[in-house]
Amino acid sequence: MTVMEQRGAYRPAPPPAWQLRTDPAPLLPEAEPYRVLGTDAARKADPELLLRLHGELVRGRRYNTQATALTKQGRLAVYPSSTGQEACEIAAALALREQDWLFPSYRDTLAAVARGLDPVAALTLLRGDWHTGYDPREHRIAPLCTPLATQLPHAVGLAHAARLKGDDVVALAMVGDGGTSEGDFHEALNFAAVWQAPVVFLVQNNGFAISVPLAKQTAAPSLAHKAVGYGMPGRLVDGNDAVAVHEVLSEAVERAREGGGPTLIEAVTYRMEAHTNADDATRYRQDADVEAWQDHDPIVLLERELTERDLLDEDRRRAVREDAEEMAADLRARMNQDPALDPMDLFTHVYAEQTSQLREQAALLRAELEAENEADGAGR
Ligand SMILES: Cc1ncc(C[n+]2csc(CCOP(=O)(O)OP(=O)(O)O)c2C)c(N)n1
């Protein structure tokens, strides 16, 4: 007899009564990324949807090349291009209704623009401004988020709050493959599943987190498999197939809306450009790797289908191209205007009530600016 038993304090533990609370089988993702384009199912796709996606994808690509050019002209501090990822960005955003919310990362400007945001406003943060450039509540688009994965718990909180209030709102939160290694990713997915919050997580697996390839990021069978550990369904979709992305996202959004809870979707895609204009991708990947994805380009895939169904003639192509050029010219013209900046704005929204140190610093800056103005005036 043990000492504990002699003292009468020992109670053998009951036999483990655990059981699987959820059958994991229905939560498992597809073995292969789900595809529509190039299969018989594509014949049934709504022509209007195909044409809308095509127009938006072409605009999106043009937006990417224009924004990258603006970094070279010193008009934009940094731009993370989503060339190659336009289908993920745009088809996902189009699956939302007006009352829903988008929680984008820094790479997801195209999702925000596809949702109706002014193309210039979407670049405000990347221009180096201190504010978001738009009212998140008006557009139902959270600020484009630079700290990895921090937008995910925000999306869950908003979606859960909306549900408690009885509002018909679904939140779509976007994150990269690297972002899935963050604690915020875990916390967000866990809370979302426990609360059955109306939220959809879209991981754009573009192969890299800056220079870190997916194989060094995770040992999971796929990122979509991570869903099972939280008790939500995982879906695996070809992120370059705009029709497949739109279908999978629409299903997940409607499931969340009906009270079915969250979904984790992994869209398999490829980042065709460097991480940003400040990165040199040739240091960690071969040109041949990039070329291999060219044939699986989202616009090429969509155009093949449109051509086969006689939906894309030369006039239509020209009209889509002209529309994209018009958007780029407007973006260029407006981004080339010097914004009127007031350095004193630095202090405006730091605290509701400024600290004594900030008041002191503000006074110093004001004095410096006044001295500069006087010197300018005297020099004229
Ligand atoms: C919390 C945090 N850690 C590190 C960084 C620096 N950082 C910026 S982008 C990036 C890679 C992210 O890769 P991924 O999530 O795959 O998204 P992608 O850039 O490929 O879209 C890192 C590590 C950051 N922004 N935030």
Ligand as a Chemical Component Dictionary entry (heavy atoms), coordinates in Angstrom:
data_LIG
# 
_chem_comp.id                   LIG 
_chem_comp.type                 NON-POLYMER 
_chem_comp.pdbx_formal_charge   1 
_chem_comp.three_letter_code    LIG 
# 
loop_
_chem_comp_atom.comp_id 
_chem_comp_atom.atom_id 
_chem_comp_atom.alt_atom_id 
_chem_comp_atom.type_symbol 
_chem_comp_atom.charge 
_chem_comp_atom.model_Cartn_x 
_chem_comp_atom.model_Cartn_y 
_chem_comp_atom.model_Cartn_z 
_chem_comp_atom.pdbx_ordinal 
LIG C1  C1  C 0 4.752 39.263 -36.690 1  
LIG C2  C2  C 0 5.652 39.469 -37.865 2  
LIG N1  N1  N 0 6.805 38.803 -37.949 3  
LIG C3  C3  C 0 7.622 38.988 -39.010 4  
LIG C4  C4  C 0 7.285 39.868 -40.012 5  
LIG C5  C5  C 0 8.227 40.091 -41.184 6  
LIG N2  N2  N 1 7.641 39.518 -42.408 7  
LIG C6  C6  C 0 7.004 40.297 -43.294 8  
LIG S1  S1  S 0 6.403 39.428 -44.563 9  
LIG C7  C7  C 0 7.003 37.978 -43.960 10 
LIG C8  C8  C 0 6.770 36.694 -44.709 11 
LIG C9  C9  C 0 5.334 36.295 -44.714 12 
LIG O1  O1  O 0 5.114 35.237 -45.592 13 
LIG P1  P1  P 0 3.674 34.658 -45.865 14 
LIG O2  O2  O 0 2.871 34.642 -44.610 15 
LIG O3  O3  O 0 3.845 33.373 -46.556 16 
LIG O4  O4  O 0 2.979 35.721 -46.810 17 
LIG P2  P2  P 0 3.409 36.288 -48.239 18 
LIG O5  O5  O 0 4.321 37.473 -47.977 19 
LIG O6  O6  O 0 4.096 35.203 -48.989 20 
LIG O7  O7  O 0 2.149 36.733 -48.866 21 
LIG C10 C10 C 0 7.686 38.189 -42.779 22 
LIG C11 C11 C 0 8.370 37.135 -41.989 23 
LIG C12 C12 C 0 6.052 40.553 -39.877 24 
LIG N3  N3  N 0 5.612 41.393 -40.808 25 
LIG N4  N4  N 0 5.256 40.328 -38.812 26 
# 
loop_
_chem_comp_bond.comp_id 
_chem_comp_bond.atom_id_1 
_chem_comp_bond.atom_id_2 
_chem_comp_bond.value_order 
_chem_comp_bond.pdbx_ordinal 
LIG C1  C2  SING 1  
LIG C2  N1  SING 2  
LIG C2  N4  DOUB 3  
LIG N1  C3  DOUB 4  
LIG C3  C4  SING 5  
LIG C4  C5  SING 6  
LIG C4  C12 DOUB 7  
LIG C5  N2  SING 8  
LIG N2  C6  DOUB 9  
LIG N2  C10 SING 10 
LIG C6  S1  SING 11 
LIG S1  C7  SING 12 
LIG C7  C8  SING 13 
LIG C7  C10 DOUB 14 
LIG C8  C9  SING 15 
LIG C9  O1  SING 16 
LIG O1  P1  SING 17 
LIG P1  O2  DOUB 18 
LIG P1  O3  SING 19 
LIG P1  O4  SING 20 
LIG O4  P2  SING 21 
LIG P2  O5  DOUB 22 
LIG P2  O6  SING 23 
LIG P2  O7  SING 24 
LIG C10 C11 SING 25 
LIG C12 N3  SING 26 
LIG C12 N4  SING 27 
# 
